[in-house]
Amino acid sequence: MEEADSVIASDLTLLECDRSIIRASAQSKIREEPANQLRMVLADVTRHWRLLPISRDIVSRARQPFPGEPVRSLDAIHLASVLLAATSLPDVALLSLDHRVRTAGARLGLRVIPG
């Protein structure tokens, strides 16, 4: 796996991570202590990330079609966020394991990792 000089993510990324921990705990898939440990790891890992707010520009782009439709709403926000980041960081890469996001990202001309 490549090492990143910096990590840029949508605020949505943290929201989805936190909601996943809460959901797993509520469904008794993990106990409270491991859930708290996951929250601490998330806070530590993301401490130096640059977070992009879900701005009007991002929402506006997310409302438009993407190559490889259908693209889910939250995925469209992630794709619109990386497109915004790419305007100022031409070497930005899209990190995703979701095949729909990866397909749309590649068709948008983004470098998609893992390769």
Sequence and secondary structure as in RCSB ss.txt:
>XXXX:A:sequence
MEEADSVIASDLTLLECDRSIIRASAQSKIREEPANQLRMVLADVTRHWRLLPISRDIVSRARQPFPGEPVRSLD
AIHLASVLLAATSLPDVALLSLDHRVRTAGARLGLRVIPG
>XXXX:A:secstr
    S  EEEHHHHHHHHHHHHHHHHTTSS HHHHHHHHHHHHHHHTT EEE   HHHHHHHTS  TTS   HHH
HHHHHHHHHHHHH TT EEE   HHHHHHHHHTT EEE  
